[in-house]
Amino acid sequence: RVEMVLPRDRRAAVLAALVAAHPYEEPPYYVCVLAEPSGSTGHGRVGELPEPVPLAALAARLAERLPAVPPGVRMVGDPARLVRSVALHGGTGDDLRSEAARAGADVFVAGGFAPGAALAAREGEGPALVDAGTWAVVRPWLGAAAARLKRDLAGAVSVRVSDLVTDPWTVPG
């Protein structure tokens, strides 16, 4: 069994490759189309800090306040860079770096970044980056999501938020 998430415009090419590569004449497959989110909530948030702070201070504050995950909060960028505008995404941020830059964010906080994104940020391209780990940036809003599910589903299902750290990274030693 193979599962994947892909952009809608790649579906035909992926299915053609599946059929071409499969040893049967007609392989079984199932396509589940994800609904587009309604409203204007988007994938993340961009906000202004009450007062500018150095990047290093912001990263330290995030490390204190977000749930701890190994290897902890990491940052890329000039530690003394003053941060006023912060973009936040609850997953890996590679695909949304340009969106954060267009929104005017000084720093982009997400659950992870590829090395290429980190190298570009180190060279001053786009916003500075703070990698806090996926679980750490997702866990804070799960209580609100659970409350909404309980309200909207009116007891039709049981909802529980786990505190099990699901980030796959560990620190040796």
C-alpha positions, 0 to 999 in steps of 0.5 A: 500500500502506498499513500501520498499527498500531492498537488491536484495538478500532479494527480494525472501524472502520478496516476499515469506513472503508477499504472506504467510501473505496476506489474498488473494490467490495471492496478487498484488505486483509490484517490481521496480528494482533500477539501479546500479549507473554507474561510480565511484562516490559512495555514499559519499566522503573521503578527507583530510583536509589541516591541522589537526583540533580537532574534536570539531573545525571541528564540530563547522565549520560544524555547521557554514557552513551547513544549520541549522536543529534542533537539530543541529550538534552533534558529538561522539568522543574525542573533542580533537582528531585530524582529518585529513581525513573526510568521508562524506555521504549524508544520514544516515551513519550506513551502511557505517561506516565500509567503512569510517573506511576502507578508513582511515577516522578519522571522518565520517560526515553523516545525522544521526546515530543509537544509537548503532553506536554512542555508538561504536564510543564513545568507540573508535571503528572506526571513530568519528561521526558527525551527521549534519542532513540529509537535512543539508548534502544533501542540499549543492549539490542539486544546482549542481544536478539541473543544471545537470538535466536541462542540461541533460533533455534540458528543458523537465522538470521543475527543482526547488530546494526547501529550505524547511527543510525536517528533521523531528526533532524539538527542543521543546520550 
